[in-house]
């Protein structure tokens, strides 16, 4: 089964959210339904970017790599580089 690192965007607050999960469709639904503390006040969230991995560990490591950069410019570069 695949695991994902993903980036969501909220136009309401003009911010990105980086996360990882197993079921990307369910996770986005849960973000937009208010199940996540860090995203519930800023719905709707739109999926902007995903990467697929074979293990949860790989997806989590990649999520942390993106977060450690603390760079909106880097996130926007990732999104634009996917064509």
DRENTI-842383 format. One record per residue: residue number from 0; residue in three letters; z, x, y of N, C-alpha, C, O in turn. Coordinates in nm, 4 decimals. Last residue first. Layout:
N
NODE   k   r       nz       nx       ny      caz      cax      cay       cz       cx       cy       oz       ox       oy
NODE NUM ALA        Z        X        Y        Z        X        Y        Z        X        Y        Z        X        Y
...
This chain:
83
NODE   k   r       nz       nx       ny      caz      cax      cay       cz       cx       cy       oz       ox       oy
NODE  82 UNK  -1.2961   0.4428   2.0496  -1.4276   0.3869   2.0719  -1.4324   0.2454   2.1056  -1.5406   0.1904   2.1260
NODE  81 UNK  -1.0702   0.5838   2.0334  -1.1089   0.5103   1.9134  -1.2369   0.4318   1.9320  -1.2814   0.3621   1.8408
NODE  80 UNK  -0.9992   0.6920   2.2738  -1.0716   0.7790   2.1807  -1.1167   0.7071   2.0535  -1.1928   0.7630   1.9745
NODE  79 UNK  -0.8429   0.5084   2.4074  -0.9828   0.5227   2.4484  -1.0648   0.6060   2.3510  -1.1870   0.5923   2.3458
NODE  78 UNK  -0.5977   0.5474   2.2752  -0.6639   0.4168   2.2717  -0.8115   0.4311   2.3056  -0.8963   0.3718   2.2389
NODE  77 UNK  -0.5418   0.8159   2.3472  -0.5532   0.7742   2.2055  -0.6328   0.6453   2.1949  -0.7252   0.6355   2.1141
NODE  76 UNK  -0.5242   0.7876   2.6265  -0.6285   0.8727   2.5687  -0.6497   0.8351   2.4207  -0.7636   0.8240   2.3753
NODE  75 UNK  -0.2978   0.6289   2.6470  -0.4261   0.5738   2.6917  -0.5438   0.6570   2.6406  -0.6511   0.6028   2.6142
NODE  74 UNK  -0.1109   0.8141   2.5483  -0.1327   0.6867   2.4792  -0.2671   0.6269   2.5187  -0.3418   0.5795   2.4330
NODE  73 UNK  -0.1316   1.0122   2.7476  -0.1652   1.0436   2.6090  -0.1945   0.9156   2.5302  -0.2913   0.9096   2.4544
NODE  72 UNK  -0.0388   0.8676   2.9710  -0.1733   0.9251   2.9729  -0.2199   0.9572   2.8300  -0.3354   0.9320   2.7957
NODE  71 UNK   0.2214   0.8192   2.9059   0.1302   0.7052   2.9117  -0.0151   0.7545   2.9068  -0.1018   0.6912   2.8465
NODE  70 UNK   0.4304   1.0091   2.7228   0.3152   1.0180   2.8112   0.2258   0.8954   2.8001   0.1626   0.8720   2.6971
NODE  69 UNK   0.6198   1.1138   2.5456   0.6617   1.0386   2.6645   0.5506   1.0370   2.7686   0.5742   1.0605   2.8871
NODE  68 UNK   0.6096   1.2550   2.3115   0.5244   1.3015   2.4221   0.5622   1.2336   2.5532   0.5393   1.2894   2.6605
NODE  67 UNK   0.7630   1.1091   2.1370   0.8187   1.2334   2.1928   0.7361   1.2864   2.3093   0.7888   1.3557   2.3963
NODE  66 UNK   0.5900   0.9032   2.0523   0.7020   0.8726   2.1416   0.7573   0.9977   2.2091   0.7947   0.9930   2.3263
NODE  65 UNK   0.4187   1.0460   1.8804   0.3653   0.9786   1.9989   0.4768   0.9522   2.0990   0.4595   0.9764   2.2185
NODE  64 UNK   0.6030   1.1313   1.6870   0.5201   1.2287   1.7602   0.4688   1.1676   1.8898   0.4749   1.2300   1.9957
NODE  63 UNK   0.7000   0.8863   1.5880   0.7890   0.9728   1.6647   0.7136   1.0795   1.7430   0.7546   1.1154   1.8534
NODE  62 UNK   0.4668   0.7986   1.4538   0.5273   0.7164   1.5604   0.6150   0.8044   1.6497   0.6056   0.7979   1.7723
NODE  61 UNK   0.4454   1.0025   1.2620   0.3423   0.9889   1.3653   0.3941   0.9055   1.4831   0.3679   0.9385   1.5988
NODE  60 UNK   0.6727   0.9469   1.1080   0.6581   1.0783   1.1721   0.5561   1.0692   1.2859   0.5792   1.1229   1.3942
NODE  59 UNK   0.6063   0.6916   1.0160   0.7218   0.7096   1.1034   0.7147   0.8425   1.1774   0.7470   0.8498   1.2960
NODE  58 UNK   0.3860   0.7479   0.8521   0.3711   0.6562   0.9659   0.4850   0.6744   1.0661   0.4625   0.6727   1.1871
NODE  57 UNK   0.5053   0.9161   0.6598   0.3958   0.9654   0.7442   0.3797   0.8785   0.8694   0.3619   0.9305   0.9796
NODE  56 UNK   0.6934   0.7357   0.5472   0.7370   0.8592   0.6124   0.6297   0.9128   0.7062   0.6594   0.9508   0.8195
NODE  55 UNK   0.5381   0.5434   0.4242   0.6183   0.5040   0.5405   0.6603   0.6285   0.6192   0.6626   0.6271   0.7422
NODE  54 UNK   0.2100   0.6647   0.3266   0.3546   0.6496   0.3086   0.4221   0.6075   0.4387   0.3710   0.6321   0.5480
NODE  53 UNK  -0.0555   0.6644   0.4017  -0.0229   0.6272   0.2644   0.1255   0.6025   0.2444   0.1639   0.5273   0.1549
NODE  52 UNK  -0.1615   0.5179   0.7146  -0.1037   0.6246   0.6342  -0.0700   0.5731   0.4947  -0.0578   0.4525   0.4732
NODE  51 UNK  -0.3603   0.4559   1.0022  -0.3203   0.4144   0.8678  -0.2727   0.5362   0.7889  -0.3335   0.6431   0.7945
NODE  50 UNK  -0.3137   0.3560   1.3374  -0.3456   0.4643   1.2451  -0.2895   0.4224   1.1099  -0.1833   0.3605   1.1030
NODE  49 UNK  -0.4238   0.1538   1.6129  -0.3557   0.1719   1.4845  -0.4025   0.2993   1.4169  -0.5153   0.3445   1.4363
NODE  48 UNK  -0.4066  -0.0144   1.9274  -0.4371   0.1076   1.8506  -0.3600   0.1065   1.7196  -0.2447   0.0635   1.7151
NODE  47 UNK  -0.3457  -0.2535   2.0526  -0.4454  -0.1670   2.1156  -0.4905  -0.0517   2.0265  -0.5989   0.0032   2.0461
NODE  46 UNK  -0.2406  -0.5825   2.0319  -0.2607  -0.4594   1.9555  -0.3742  -0.3800   2.0176  -0.4851  -0.4308   2.0340
NODE  45 UNK  -0.0388  -0.7231   2.2793  -0.1736  -0.7130   2.2242  -0.1867  -0.5789   2.1528  -0.1485  -0.4749   2.2064
NODE  44 UNK   0.2195  -0.9561   2.3366   0.1810  -0.8179   2.3088   0.0445  -0.8185   2.2404   0.0162  -0.9029   2.1554
NODE  43 UNK   0.2979  -1.1967   2.5932   0.2423  -1.1593   2.4633   0.2083  -1.0098   2.4569   0.1736  -0.9472   2.5570
NODE  42 UNK   0.6385  -1.0796   2.6047   0.5250  -1.1343   2.5312   0.4235  -1.1911   2.6286   0.4615  -1.2307   2.7388
NODE  41 UNK   0.8762  -0.9575   2.6856   0.7488  -0.9158   2.7452   0.6261  -0.9682   2.6730   0.5198  -0.9066   2.6799
NODE  40 UNK   1.1117  -0.9981   2.5576   1.0998  -1.0496   2.6939   0.9622  -1.0267   2.7562   0.9359  -1.0720   2.8676
NODE  39 UNK   1.0881  -0.8707   2.3046   1.0893  -1.0169   2.3143   1.0724  -1.0713   2.4554   1.0224  -1.1826   2.4711
NODE  38 UNK   1.0990  -0.5985   2.2550   0.9715  -0.6554   2.2997   0.9768  -0.8044   2.3306   0.8779  -0.8597   2.3789
NODE  37 UNK   1.3477  -0.5160   2.1678   1.2812  -0.4348   2.2697   1.1504  -0.4956   2.3203   1.0960  -0.4480   2.4200
NODE  36 UNK   1.4220  -0.6999   1.9684   1.4959  -0.6920   2.0953   1.4150  -0.6241   2.2050   1.4138  -0.6685   2.3198
NODE  35 UNK   1.1987  -0.8980   1.7935   1.2350  -0.7602   1.8244   1.3011  -0.7547   1.9622   1.2431  -0.7996   2.0610
NODE  34 UNK   1.1285  -1.1619   1.7765   1.2210  -1.1093   1.6761   1.2653  -0.9663   1.7026   1.3600  -0.9185   1.6402
NODE  33 UNK   0.9410  -1.2982   1.9364   1.0709  -1.2626   1.9924   1.1720  -1.2086   1.8939   1.2915  -1.2086   1.9236
NODE  32 UNK   0.6872  -1.3394   1.8596   0.7792  -1.4518   1.8390   0.9204  -1.4201   1.8876   1.0092  -1.5051   1.8807
NODE  31 UNK   0.5633  -1.0955   1.8947   0.5288  -1.2035   1.9870   0.6164  -1.3276   1.9719   0.6197  -1.4120   2.0614
NODE  30 UNK   0.6756  -0.9535   1.6797   0.6940  -0.9065   1.8180   0.6709  -1.0225   1.9146   0.7506  -1.0445   2.0058
NODE  29 UNK   0.5768  -1.1089   1.4665   0.7218  -1.1015   1.4905   0.7520  -1.0498   1.6317   0.8451  -1.0983   1.6961
NODE  28 UNK   0.3035  -1.0605   1.4881   0.3543  -1.1979   1.5006   0.5034  -1.1969   1.5333   0.5503  -1.2741   1.6170
NODE  27 UNK   0.3074  -0.7874   1.4340   0.2647  -0.8338   1.5658   0.3135  -0.9762   1.5900   0.3595  -1.0089   1.6994
NODE  26 UNK   0.3918  -0.7958   1.1637   0.4721  -0.7268   1.2656   0.4351  -0.7722   1.4056   0.5236  -0.7935   1.4884
NODE  25 UNK   0.1860  -0.9257   1.0309   0.3187  -0.9875   1.0369   0.4022  -0.9252   1.1482   0.4749  -0.9954   1.2186
NODE  24 UNK  -0.0154  -0.7305   1.0663  -0.0323  -0.8667   1.1179   0.1023  -0.9376   1.1326   0.1288  -1.0017   1.2344
NODE  23 UNK   0.0889  -0.4997   0.9369   0.0625  -0.4992   1.0805   0.0497  -0.6402   1.1379   0.0992  -0.6664   1.2475
NODE  22 UNK   0.3162  -0.4180   0.7207   0.2245  -0.5311   0.7390   0.2006  -0.5509   0.8878   0.2823  -0.6118   0.9568
NODE  21 UNK   0.4662  -0.1786   0.7647   0.3826  -0.1944   0.6457   0.2762  -0.3025   0.6665   0.1593  -0.2814   0.6340
NODE  20 UNK   0.4976   0.0215   1.0690   0.5312  -0.0888   0.9790   0.4411  -0.0856   0.8556   0.3520  -0.0015   0.8439
NODE  19 UNK   0.5917   0.1438   1.3942   0.5305   0.1632   1.2632   0.5798   0.0534   1.1703   0.6886  -0.0013   1.1889
NODE  18 UNK   0.5146   0.1666   1.7513   0.5962   0.1358   1.6354   0.5249   0.1709   1.5064   0.4125   0.2211   1.5077
NODE  17 UNK   0.5236   0.1574   2.1014   0.4784   0.2304   1.9833   0.5720   0.1987   1.8677   0.6941   0.2030   1.8831
NODE  16 UNK   0.4080  -0.0203   2.3772   0.5141  -0.0112   2.2777   0.4550   0.0564   2.1548   0.3478   0.0174   2.1084
NODE  15 UNK   0.3383  -0.0029   2.7288   0.3000   0.0132   2.5890   0.4246   0.0182   2.5023   0.5325   0.0559   2.5479
NODE  14 UNK   0.3215  -0.2250   3.0154   0.3803  -0.1181   2.9337   0.3265  -0.1209   2.7917   0.2776  -0.2222   2.7416
NODE  13 UNK   0.3066  -0.4372   3.2043   0.2194  -0.3199   3.2140   0.2773  -0.1997   3.1396   0.2820  -0.0884   3.1921
NODE  12 UNK   0.4336  -0.6738   3.1725   0.5137  -0.5647   3.2296   0.4353  -0.4343   3.2417   0.4899  -0.3325   3.2842
NODE  11 UNK   0.2114  -0.8317   3.0968   0.3200  -0.8889   3.1773   0.4035  -0.7801   3.2459   0.4395  -0.7930   3.3629
NODE  10 UNK   0.0658  -0.6931   2.9144   0.0128  -0.7023   3.0507   0.1215  -0.7500   3.1463   0.1226  -0.7124   3.2635
NODE   9 UNK   0.1694  -0.4839   2.6757   0.2106  -0.6070   2.7421   0.1580  -0.6039   2.8851   0.2008  -0.5220   2.9664
NODE   8 UNK   0.0371  -0.3455   2.3792   0.0400  -0.3455   2.5256   0.0820  -0.4827   2.5756   0.0362  -0.5851   2.5249
NODE   7 UNK   0.1120  -0.1316   2.0981   0.0929  -0.2633   2.1585   0.0963  -0.2481   2.3102   0.1509  -0.1513   2.3630
NODE   6 UNK   0.0146   0.0783   1.8459   0.0490   0.0715   1.9873   0.0134  -0.0678   2.0371  -0.0990  -0.1153   2.0206
NODE   5 UNK   0.1319   0.1952   1.5231   0.0550   0.1081   1.6111   0.1034   0.1182   1.7551   0.2158   0.1600   1.7827
NODE   4 UNK   0.0970   0.3105   1.1998   0.1545   0.3417   1.3294   0.0682   0.2643   1.4276  -0.0545   0.2666   1.4178
NODE   3 UNK   0.1352   0.1652   0.8752   0.0654   0.1772   1.0025   0.1563   0.2309   1.1122   0.2756   0.2011   1.1169
NODE   2 UNK   0.0601   0.1951   0.5285   0.1579   0.1856   0.6360   0.0867   0.2201   0.7660  -0.0106   0.2956   0.7663
NODE   1 UNK  -0.0697   0.0446   0.2278  -0.0832   0.1209   0.3516   0.0345   0.0964   0.4459   0.0987  -0.0086   0.4428
NODE   0 UNK   0.0000   0.0840  -0.1189   0.0000   0.0000   0.0000   0.0000   0.0880   0.1246   0.0628   0.1938   0.1262
